Structures are given as structure tokens and as C-alpha cells.
Amino acid sequence: MIGLVVLTVAIQIYLLKKGMIKSLSFYLCIVLLIPYIVKFTIGGFGILYNQLLQLILFVAFMVSWRKRKTPNRKFMLYFIALLYYFIFIIPFTSTPYSLQLQAVLKIILSFTPIFIAFYAFRDSKDVEYIHKWLTLVCWIMVVYGLIVYATGRNFYMEYLINIYGDISNTSNYLHFMDEERAGLSHRISSTIVHPLSYGQILILFLGYYLFMYVPLKNKMWHWLLIVLIIINVFMSGSRSCIFPMALILLVRVLLMEIKTKVVLTIILCLMVVSSPALFSLVTDIYNMINGTIRGSADYGGSNISMRALQFITFIEIISDNSLLGRGNGFVAYQGDKYPDMLGYESIIFNEGSNYGLIGLLFYLILFSSVFRLMKRYNLSKTGIVYVVAISFSYLLSIIMTGIQGSFVFFWILMVAYLNLHKNQVKL
């Protein structure tokens, strides 16, 4: 595996010489195909594989950013202001300084691909290049997801966890393959470690292919990919992904012509009535919603009573410093002191514990900046609906379960769409 790491790092450096967009595309594909649990040691320090690639991108960005201009420079100030806030709170919060500095450095590295996207996207050719690679990887993920569910084994993840599970503290993630939920015999994560992360990334791809990307050819393959994405989201067994996905699909249906809506409704009704499997699926979805509200043990995961307990514990956590929180990295390094939080699966609990109410306000301002971008690019009414639908579905997901490694993909796909709109291109 070390040989593969060396090879991909060499490719990353080589592609940087060919252009930032090529290097960014390679990084995103690697993140989707090689999970973050891959970890190795350099000079006695443990480093995650994706962090090493982020470091390479960061160095390249710092060397070249002054040489390139971007119309999004002002927009980047929202991210920079957030980083300054993270640094500002260090002396005023309780988490040890050394842990906070580590956390801030990781955040800076994780923001780097987003900064590069602002600079790298120049015209439609750049968007087309990254689109082709991400589409290829998306096909790999959803097809492999079907194989995982059909076989009941994730051989790829078993192999990686067997090697890196202990040092990356992820050796228990395979238990999702034994977890039954809402009629599913197990939950899948394909090439991603956690089903929540997998489902959250897929709903972003779903929004991208339904709203942002309009094919002029190969439409059958385009719609087949969309269907496979929907199936994989269901098989992830994550309500925090299934409900936002339903919102995206609802908006897409509402934007269809009336004739198309009627035909689609009739077809779906006939399919549900005639197919026991689809009828069972509809029943399971109803039971999933009911189980979430009532807290049924049959459907696992979070429910209202559990969230209420988490909220009470969250108030306790930030009671000493509600405005600034407990400090950078509190949840990652010290969060297990509060077992009732069960993973802090909400942006409110996670970021609120780390950065306080002011930090949550900064995040809200950051996401609201998407609407300022829409104004800058003078989006059509339909384009505005697209962006709002994806943004709100994503916000719904991260409120329900937190940011599960999808933050970079949300912003990069959004910048890609705005650049396509600017160039009035349909791939």
C-alpha cells in the first residue's frame, strides 16, 4: 500500500505542473476511491493519506495564488473570516492550545481544494474535465455499492480496515454490514467508510445530475446513473440522506411539465401496485418516518427523544462559554467525555460545541453567501430554484447528521455549476 501512496503523490505533483484543475480532479477522485482511514507514518508522525494530498495542494496554492486572478476573490473572504474566527477563539476556550492548533491546521488543509476551485475554473473546458472524472468515479461507487449489498460483504473496505483500522480508530465500522434498518438487511458505504458520508455525498451528486448537468447525448446512461444513485442512497439506510434526497426529487418533479408529471405519476403508481418489492419499499419508507418520530427500536439511528437528550447535553457542554464554545477540535479530541452525544451527529451539536453560537452564526453566513453568488452570476429563476433546492437539502442533511466529509464537494459542485451558467454551456 505504501507503494500506491508514493505513486499517487507523484501523480499529484506531476499533474500540478499540467494545471490546477487536473490536480484538483485527481484529488477529488482519490478522496472518493481511497477512504480517509489510509494512514502512514513519516518521521514518527502519523498522517492520513488525504491530508498529505491536501498538503501538496496547499503548498501549490500558496506558491501560485498571487499569479492568478479570480472573480470569486471577495467570496473567499467568507472562508477566510471563518478561519480567522477559529484562530481568534483559541486563547478564550478550554480545549488545550496544542489540540486547537492541530485542528485549525486540518481545517486550513481541508479548505484548500475549495480555494483552488475558485481559481482553477476558468471556462467550460475546466468544468467538463472535472465532470468526466467525477462521473467515472460516481459510476464506480454506485455499481460497487450494488455489489456490496448483493454479496453482503464490502471486500475492499474489509481489506483496508484490516490494515489501517486500529491506527485510524475505524476498526468497528464494518458493523454497518450487520445492521438491519427499514427492511434493509445491511447498510452500504461502497468506497466510503461510513454510510452517512456515502449517502451525503451521493445526494450532492444527485442534485448535480438532476439540476446542474444537462446532457445533450447519452441520456439513457445519464438517467441510469441517477437511478443507481437513488438506489444507493436508500441502501445506505441513512434517513438524514433519504429525506433530503426526497426534497431534491420533489423539486425536480414540480419543475416538470404537467403532462410529464401525470405520466410519471401513473407509471410510479402502476409500478408500486404491481411490484411487491416496490410496495414493500414504500411501506418501509413510511415505517422509517414513523420510527423516527416515535423512536421505534426497529429502525435504529436517531429519533426525536434521542435528539432531545443530545440537545440537553449540548446545552450543558457550552454552558460555560456559549458564545465561543469549547474550542477547535473539542469534539474530535475530547467529545467522548459526553457519551450521550452519540457522535455529535448534527452541525448544531458538532460545530456548536466546538465554536459556540457565534461559530454557528459564521457557518450560517457562509452558506448564505451562496445566494450572493447567485446574484453575482445573475441566475435565471430556474437556476435559482436549482441552487436553493440543493442548498436546502444539504443543510437539512447536515442539521440532521452533521458534515460527513462532504463539505468540499458541496462547494466545488456549486462553483462548477455557476461557471457553467456563466459560460451558458450544456455538456
Disulfide bonds with the S-S distance in Angstrom:
none
